[in-house]
Amino acid sequence: MRKIRLVLLAGALSISSISMAAAQSATGGSGGSAAVGGTSASTLGVGATSTGANGTSSSIGSGGSAAGGTKDRSSTKIHGNANNLHGMSKARAQDGGTWSDSKTKTKIHKGEVSSRTKSMAHQPGGPPTKSTTGTSSGQ
């Protein structure tokens, strides 16, 4: 009776290792912030997708905040269907001619996750400072 249990256990382990080997996943994200003259703006986006024996599962998160200005605003939008998932966050803090701005776009399409963040800050009398970060990962 022990031999039968060992054979069944060994068979179950080999089946589970085959299904795990077929699973694929991708993750990615980016974020950034800008600050000048008491204003600040930050955004962040992250996404993940996984394909396995039970189908494909994807999720995305995005957000942003702005502070320190007299005109602070932020917004986040997430759209999607069975083939695509998109998230976009924007944040801007402005006090007269001084402003900070950040935008993040995150996308999941065909098993690939990509995200890009652009941040800028400006103070009167000089050029704006800019930075861009991003990532892309595929299956």
C-alpha positions, 0 to 999 in steps of 0.5 A: 500500500505504501508503494501506491501512495508514493507513485501517486505523489510522484505523479502529482509532483511532476504534473504540477511542475509542468503547469508551473513551467508553462506560466509566464508573467511580467511586471513593471512600473515607474514613478517620479516627482518634481519640486521647486519653490514650495510646489511639488508633484508626484506620480506613480504607475505599476502593472503586472500580468500573468498567463498560466493554465487558467488564462491571463490575469492582469492588474494595474495601479496608478496615482498622483498628488500635488501640493504647495501651490495655489492651483494644485490638481491631480487626476488618474484614469484607468481604462481596459478591455480583454486585450489592453489595460492602460493607466494614466496619472497627472499631477501639477502644483502651480503658484504663479509662474512657479510650477511642478508637474509629473505624468505617468503612463502605464500599459499592459498589452500582449503580455508586456508591461511598460511604464513611463514617467515625465517630471518637470519643474519651473521657476521664473528666470530659468529653464524648466528642469526635466526628467524621464524614467521608464521600464518595459518588460515582456514575456 
